[in-house]
Amino acid sequence: MATTIKPAGKYAILALIAVGVFFGGKWFLSRPKTVGESQTVGKVTVPDAPESSVTGTAEVKMGFATNTTSANGLKSIWKQMAWNSQTSINYATGGAETMKGSLMEKAGINLQIVRQDNCTQSCTDMIKYIEEYKEGKTKDGFFITFMGSGIPAYLRGISEAVKELGPEYAPVAFLTTGKSFGEDQVIGSERFKNNPQSLRGAICHGVRMDGDIDLILKFAGDNNVPVNGDEKLYYPDALNLSYSNDFLVAVNDYNQNLKQTRKIVRNGKTQGDTTVGIDMVATWTPGDVNAMNGRGGVTIISTKKYASVMPNITITCKKFLNDNRTAIEGMIAAIAQAGDQVRSFDDVKKYACTLNAEIWDEQTGDYWYKYYNGVKVDNNTQLGGSMVFNLADMSKMFGLNGSPDVYKEIYNTFGKLQSKLYPKDLPEIVEYSKAVDKSFLMTVVSNHPELLEGKSLEVDYSDQITSTVSSKDVHINFEFGSANISASSTETLLDLYSSAITSEGLKLGIYGHTDNVGNPEANRALSLARAQAVKNFLVKKGIPAQRIEVQGFGEDEPIQDNNTEAGRAANRRVQIKLGN
């Protein structure tokens, strides 16, 4: 199906390169003779996520806004890409501008929504806005929305450009209004889904360092598959990445199986040239539709499986937020209420999707409604799928009301992943405590307990893992002959916690194993106790107990020869699975 939709604003690093904010020169030589090893990224594993609840609990359906604009309130511009996770913003506004009778009018926000798929321009505009706000040339508001795993790169780049203005003028993230729920995915042969080790030697094509590339990075890392991010080189034992600056062009390249010539790397040295094709593509709607209608394939990994990886995150100037606290809190409450309306009433969702089509000047309301819900092609493939948040979901994403800070784990996990793979482009990220201001949402939560009655997205975890997306062994040190975890394993356990958070919605399996020294029954009991100790650690960190499955296999499933000390050491392990 042909479409004219532009890139959905997810070009984190490419945008900053073009802006000239942060990134510059080439990061690899074109004909290296000696090169580094491919990178191991990610921590644990992930499988198909159960369906989440997408309903709200609003009892009364509000009337729709009029067709008359309202000029009252704090004047602001909001630049957004065409992405259904922002449907609640558009519904709250009532159109491309604040309409009379809309929630945004009641909140005192005179908002203008502008479609901007070009993140380069959005970053440029944000830098210009911050400079003008500092100089007193404007008192208006300015917001931009991007996908969550790209925020570390955006904030780093913009922060570098405006750092001379002082910390009070730094860009800051303060709001989430929804997330991708299947829409962003990697499409390719079913063999990659069924056997993740077949990623070794394969080529994944997409936009450099965008969120969909993040999906395959995490999937590879969860399955102990190294990754090569240099498209001039080919590592036979690693997943190799290649890039396009346009996600729809990337899909066309995939459909045509575009050929590339690369230098083969073995043992850290180049060994001649090889020609390779494209095995899979990282994309989102409508790229997923175009790929399925072209070359075809299945969903290898998606935001339906990594269920919280891609929330939308809104950025603005910290000084503007603090200067207009009451108005901003009112805006957040309005969007949260709109989200619960969209979640509670199907005719509201349909109406809101007609607003999407009008505001973005793209397709029809029926089109956006269809892909808001997502279309299940078969058991292996879904096209589209996004959702909006109510206040309970916003609160949960930022770790309020005693829940784990999900977005903190997303921000740090993917910021570190990208820094590891692209150290010259992103040597460091902005510290999370400086990157995100949760105080506005906290005030809304405190002042509007009635909005928290909206049902948050909940997962019905299966009783037992029957389908596995990834699996790997980790070595957690215990005191000899006991289930007490040694302090030396703290970092490993925290990595496991981060992986569990970023794969929210998936069942987590923890399976203990021992060597064959000692009594078999005692070994089985010890392996179970050690698996339970890991579970207890994660539960104390906030992972739901019903999400975690534990078993102890003792000495029954060795992976190496127990007749050697090295083999016995390898067999004393904890296996981690994510699945359903």
N, C-alpha and C positions, 0 to 999 in steps of 0.2 A: 504494500500500500504506500503510495507516494505521499510525502508530507513535506512541509516547508518549515517545520519547527527548527529553530536555531538551537545551538548548544545551551543546555539548561544551567548555565552559570556555575559550572563546577570545575573551572580551570585554575585551581588554586595557584600553582607555581607559574604556569604560562602567563596568567594575568600579571603577575608581579614582574616577570621578565620584561613584558612589553611596557609596563609602566616605568620601568627603570628604577624601581624602588629599592630592590634588594639584590636581584640576581644579575649576573653579568656574563662573564666569559665562559668558554668551553670548559667542561669538567673532565674530559678525557682526551688523549691524543688520538688522532685519526688512525694511526698505524703503530699501535704500541708493540713493543717487543717483549716486555715483561709486564704482566698485569697482576692485579690482586685476585684473590679467590672470590667466587660468587658469595653473596651474603646469605646468612641464615637469618630469617626474620620471623616475627610472630612468636607465640608461646604454646598455645594448646590447640584443641580441635573443635570442629563444629558440624552439626547435621541439620536436617530439615526441622524448622521450628513449628510447633503446634499453632493452630489458629489462635489469634488473640481476640478478645472481645472488642468490638468496634462500636458498641452502643454507648449512649449517654443516659442520664437519668433526669433530664429536664422534663418536668410535668406539663409545663405550659408552653405552647408554641407562640413565639413572638410574631407580631405583624412585620411584613417586609417593609423596607424603606421606600420612600416615594422616589419619583424621578426628578426631583428638584434638588439642586445642589445647596449646600449650607456653607456659608462663608465664616461661620463663627468658630472661635477656638484657636488653639496653638497651631500655626501653619507649619506643615511638615511635608516632606517628600519621602516616599518609600520606593526604592528601586528593587525590583524582584524579577527573577526569571520565571518562565512558564513552568510551574511545578505545583502539583495538586496539594502538597502539604501546606500551602499558603491559602487554601480556600477559606479558612476562617477569617483571615485578614480582610479578604475581599468582601465576604459576607458582612462583616462588621462595618465596613465602610459604605456598602450599598452600591458600589460602582467604582469607577476610576477616580472619583472625588467623593468626599464625604457628602452623603445625601441626607436630607431632612428625614427624621424618624429613624435614622440608623443608630446603632450602638456607639459608633465613633462620634457622632454628633453629641450624644448624651454624655460621652466622656470628655467633651470639649477639645476634640482634635480635628482640625481642618486639614485632612490628609489628601494628598494627591499620589496615586499609585502609578508608577511608570515601569513598563516592561524594559528590562535591560539584561539580555542574555550575555552580553560582552563583559566579562568580569574585569578585563583590562580597564574599560571605561568606568566601571563601578568603583574600582580602586582609585583611579585618577580623580573621580568626582568626590570620593570620601576625603582624600588628601586635600583637595581644593577647599572643600567645605570646612574642614577643621582649621585650615589657615584663615579663612574668611571669618569664622566664628571667633577665633583668637583676636583678629583685628577689629572686631565689632562691626563688620560689614553686613552681618546677618544675625538675627535672633531666632530664625526658623530652625526646625528640626530636619535631620537627614538620616535615613536608615538604609542599610543594605543587608540582604539576606543571602547566605551561602550554606552549603552542606557542611555538617559538623566536623567531619574528619579533615576538611581542608582549612578550617579556621586557624590552626597553628601557623600555617604558611602565610595566610592573609594578614593576620595580626602582626607577625614578625615584620613583614614587608612594609605595611603602613606605619607601624610604630617607628621603624628606622627613618622613614621619610619625615615624620613630625616630631621626633624626639627633642629637637632644639626648642620646641614650643613649651616644654615642661610636661611632667607626668600627668597633670590634671587634664591635658588635652590629648591624651593617648586614646586610641580606639579601644573599645571594650565591648565584649559580648554580654548581653543581659537578658535575652529572651529566646525561647523556642516555642513554635506554634504548631509543629507537626513533624512527621518523619516519612521517609521512604519505607515502604513495607512490601518489597518485592520488585518494585519498579527498576531499581538499579541492580544489575546482574552481569555475570560473565556467561557468554553463550559459546558452545563448542560441542565437540564430540561427546557422546555419552560415556566413553571410556575414561575421560578425565574425572567425571563425577563418580563412577564406580570404582576407579583405581587411581587415587590421587598421586601415587608414585609415578604414573605415566605422564605427569607434568614435566618430568625431567626430560630435557631436550626439546620441549614444546615452545611455541611462540605465542604470547598473549599480546594483542594489539589494543591500544586505547589512548586516551589523553593522559599525558605525563603527570603523574602524581595526583590525579583526580580521585574521587571517592570510589569509583568502580575499580580502578587499579588497586586501591587499598583492599578491596574485597579479595582479589586473587593473591595479594601479598599475605594477607592473614590466612587464607586457606592453605597456601603453600607452607607458611610457617607452622601452622597447626599440624601439618603432616611431615614436618622435618625435611621439606624440599627446599634447597637453596635457591636464591633468586639472583639473576644478573640484570641490572638496570641499564647497561650500556648497549645500545642498539647497534654498535659497530662490531660487537664481539658475540661469539656463540659458544656457550658452555654446554657440552652434551649432557652433563649431569645436573643441570640446573634449569629452572623455569626462566626463559628469556623474555624480556619485555621489548616491545616496539611501540612507536608513538605516532600519533596524528595530532594536529592542532584543532581538529573539529571532530566531534564524536560521530556525526553522520557520515563524514568522509571515512572515518575509521571503519564503520560498518560496511561501506562500499568496498574498501580494501579487503575486508574479511570475505565479503561475498565473491570477490574476484580472485581470492587467494593470492594477493599481491606477493611477488617474490622479492627476496632481499639477499644481498651478498654480504657475508660477514666473515671475520677471521675466527677460526677455531681456536679455542683456548683449552689446553690441557696442562695440568701441573703448573699453572701460573704463567705459561708461555704460549704465544701465538704459534700456530702450526699450519698455516695455509688458509685458503678460502673455502667457503661452502655456500651453497644457495639453499635458502629455506623459505617456506611459505608461512602463512598465518594460520594458526590452529584454533584460536579462540579470540573473542572480542569482548572487551569491557564496555558496557553501554547502558543506556536507559531509554525510556519511552520518548520518541517513537523508534529509536534505534533498535530496540529489541524486536519490535514488529517488523521492521525492515529486514533484520537478520533472519528472522523466522520465515519470512516470505521470500527470501533470497536463497542463500546457501543452506539455511536450516541449522539445526543443532538442538541442544537441550540446555536448560538452566544448570550450569555447573555449581554455582554458588550465587546467592543473592541476599538482599536485605530482608527477605522473608526468613532466611536462615540465621544470618547475623542480625538479629532482630532490632538492635538499637544503634547500629553503626552510623546511620545517617539521619539524625535529626536536623531540621533546618535551624540555623542559629542567626540571630539578628545582631548587627554591629552598629554602633554610633560613637559619637565623641563623649568621653566621660564627663567633661565640663557641661555639655548640654544636658545630660541626664540629671546631674546634680542641681542645675539651675532650674529645672522644670520637673521636680520630683512628683508633685501631686498630679500633674497632667499625665506623666508617663505611667504612673500607677493606675490611673483611670483607663488609659489605653490598654494596658495589660489585662485588666479586669474585663474590658469590653471584648477583647479577642478570646479570652478564656470562655466567656459566656457564649460567644459566637460558635466556638468549637463544640461546646456541649449541645447547642441547637443543631448544628450540622450532624453531630453524632446521634442525636435523639430522633430526628424526623427526616424521613427519606425525601419528602417533597422540599424540605429546606435544603438538603444536599443538592438536589436537582436544580433548584433555583440558584444556589451559590455557584454551581458549575456553569450556568448560563452567564453569570457575572464574570467568571474566569475567561470564557470565550470572548466576551466583549472587551474586558480590560486588556487581555493579551493580544486581541485581534487575531485569533488563531482558532481554526476549526469551529466546532459547535459545542453547545452545552452538553448535548448527548455524548459527544466524543470524550469530553473531560469527565463526565459522570461515569462512563464505561471504564475508563482507565484509572479513575479514582478507586474504584472497587477492585480493579484487577481482573484479568481474564485468565482462567485456568485452561490451558490448551490441552494438557494431559497430566499424568502423574509426575512428569519430569519437567514441565515447563509452565510458567506463568508469565503473562505480559502485563505490565503496569502494576499499580498497587501503591497507594499512599494513604495517609490518614492525618487528620488534624487532632490537636490536643485540647482537652479541657484543662481546668486548673489543676486537677489531681495529677494528670499526666505531666504537665509542666513542672509541678512540684517534685514528682518522682524523678524526672530526668536530671534535675539539679540537686538531688539528694536532700530535700527538705522533709520535715516531719519524720526524721529518724531513718529514712531509707538511704541506701548507698548512693553516692554521687555518681550516677551513671555517666554523665557527660565528662566528668573529670577523668575517668578511665579512658573514654573515647579520645579525648583531647591528648592525653599523655601517651597513650598506646600508639596512635597513628602519627602523632608528631615525632615520636622517637623512631618509629618505623621508617618514616620518610627521611629523617636526619641520618639514619644508618645507611640507607640506600643511596642518598644524594648528599653526602656530607659537605661538599663545596657549595651547593645551592642553599642548603638549610643547615648551617652548622649548629644552631641552637634555636629553641622556641621560647616564646614569652612564658614566664612562670604562670601556672594556672591561676593562682591567687590574684595576679595582676591582669590576667586576660579576661576573667569573668567576674561580673558584679551581680551577685544574687540578691542584693539587699532590696531591690525594687519588687521582685517576685515575693520575697519573704514578707514584705509589708502587705501586699495584696492577699497573700494566704492568711495573714493575721487578721486583716480587716474584713475579709469576705469568706467566712467559714461556710456560708451557704453554697458557694461555688465549688467547694471541695466535695460536695455530695455527688458531683458527677463521677460516675464510675470510671476508674482508670483502666488502662489496657491491662488485662489479666491473662495469664497463661494457664491452661489446663495441662499440667505436666503428665506425661504418660507414666504408668506404673513401672515400666521396664523399657530399657533401650533395646529396640529391635532393628533400627536402621542407624548406621554410623556414617557420618561424613568424614570424620578424622579421628585418628588415634595415634598416640605416641607414648613412649615411656619416659618418665622423669625419675631422677634419683633424689629422694628425700632422705636425709640422714636422721636416724633414730639412735637413741642410746642403746647400747648392746643388750639384746634380749628383751627389749621393752618397746612400748608404743609411745614413748615420750619423744617428741620431735626436737632435734638439736637446733640450737640457735643458728647454726651455719646454713640451715635450709630456709631461713626467713625470706630471702629474695626469691627463691623458687616458688614458695607458697604465695607471695604477693603477685608474681607473674601469673600464677594459676587463677588467683582472684580476678585480676584484670581481664584475663581471657574469658572467664565466666561472665563478667559484667558485659563485655562487648558482644557476647553471643547470647544475650538474654533471650529466653524463649526455648532454649534447647536443654534437654536433660543432660546432666553431668554425671558420668560414670567414673568412679574411683575404685581401682582394683589392685589389691595388694598381692605381691609375689615374694617368695623367698628362694634361697638355694636349697640343697638337699641335705644339709648338715642338721642332725638332730632328729627328733621324733616327728613323723609326718603330720600327725594330728595337732601337735603343739605348733608346728610351723603354720598350719592352716589357721589356727586360732590367732597366732601372732600377726599374720598377714591381714586378717580381718580387722584386728584391733588397730593396726597402723593405718589402714584405709579409713577407719572410723575417726581416727585422730585428725586426719586431713580434712574430713567432712566437718568435724567440730570447729576447726580453724575457720573454714569458709562460712559456716553458719554464724559464728560470732562476728564475722565481718559484714553480715547482712544478706548472704545468699540463702534463699528459702530452703529449709530442710527437705521439703517434698521434691525439690528439684534434683537432689543428689542421690544417686544409687551407689551403694558400696558392696563389695564382695571381697572375700579372701580366698585365694587359690593355692596358698602355700607353695609347695615345690612342684605342683602338677603341670605348670606351663613354662618350662625354661626356654629362654631364647638363645642361650649359649651352653657350651659343655660344662657340666658341673665338676668335671675331673680336673679343672684348672682353677687357680685362684682368680684369674681375670674373668673366667666364665661365671664363677659363683658370684663375684661382685656385680656383674651385669644382670644376673638373675634376681638379685635383691633390689627390687624396683617397685614403683607404683605406676600403673598404667592409667592414662587419662583418656576418656572418650567423651565426645559430645555427640548427641544423637537424639532420636525419639523412637 
